[in-house]
Amino acid sequence: MTLDHLQAGNRGKITHLLGEEIMQIRLSSIGLIPGATITMDHTALLGDPRTYTVQGTQVSLRNSEAEMIEIAAA
């Protein structure tokens, strides 16, 4: 499952980053690394972007970015 399918209040564990290497580096630099637990907090009114909490930090991601993050149930 990818992160864009996670519902508000649910959490998952990041298993793999997809996409180009430059995007993987960007996502890793903000704490989105395999093994990290991530919780979906809020969705903007039109559904994009969404706010997540990972390792105690809130990050906002577009759905297109969240599609590049594979997660498993935590």
N, C-alpha and C positions, 0 to 999 in steps of 0.2 A: 504494500500500500504506500502511496506517497502522501506527503504532509498536507497537500491541499484537500485531502479527504477527511482530515481530522476535524471532529466536531468541537464546538466550544465547551471548555471544561474538561475535555479528555486529554490524555497524555499518551505519548509514544516514545520509543527509543530510536534514535537515529541509527540506521544500519549502513547506509551507503549514500554518497553524493554522486549525482549523475551530471551530465552536461560537459561543456568545455572546461579545460583545466583552469582557465582564468576565473570562471564562475565558481569552481570548486574551491579555489584559493580564497576568493572573496567570502564565500559562505563560511569557510573554516576560520577566517580571521575575525568573524563576529561570534564565534563560539559554536557554530553548527558543525560538530564533528561526530563521527561514528562513536556510539556508546553514550552520548549525551541524552538526557531525558528532556523532552520538550512538551509544553502544554499550550494548547490553543486558548487564547484569552478572549479576544474580541474580533469582530468583523466590521468593517466600515459599512455604512448604509447601503452602498451599491454592491457589497460583497467583495470588494478588492480595494485596498490591501487588508491583510489580517495581522493581528498582533499576537505574538507568541512569547512565552517565557522559557528561556533556556539557560541553565546554570545560573539562575538568579538575575538574569538580565532580560529586559523586554526588547524584542526586535520586531519590526514590521517588515513583512515580505509580500510582494505581489504574488498572486496565484501562480503566475508563470514561473516564479522562482521556487515556490513551494513544491511545484511538480518535479523539481530536480532533486528532492530529498526523499529517500526511501526510509520508511519507519516500520517498526514492529510494535505490537501492543506492549505497554510497559506494566 
